[in-house]
Amino acid sequence: MHSHQFAHWPFADAHNTASFSTTKVVREHLPVLMVSHDADGAWQFLDATTDEPGEALLVCMGCIYERDQSLEQIADLPLGWSAWRQEVGGTWERAENPPEDDDEDDGHAV
Ligand SMILES: [Zn+2]
């Protein structure tokens, strides 16, 4: 457990809240280009380089924001919404996540 000190913290969640990210963002420092604020309140900060889920990592939100403070622009993303951008500094687009199926069938149509 660690903490951050920010002069300005835009998120409603505490900065040591765990969020989901990817190995590419955390280890290779790829930019976050896709953000999801899940209906259950969890944040996902993803590199959007692939549709493959890959290895998810838990990262504190402060560590993500420390690296890229332009994420402030999506700090008010409602529950159940996603946002994405083409590049760092680009305009965020937002959309409500499609409703999740009740069953756990994760079959991908080809
Ligand atoms: Zn941190």
Residues whose N, C-alpha, C, O or C-beta is under 5 A from the ligand:
A	BS01	ZN	C60 G62 C63
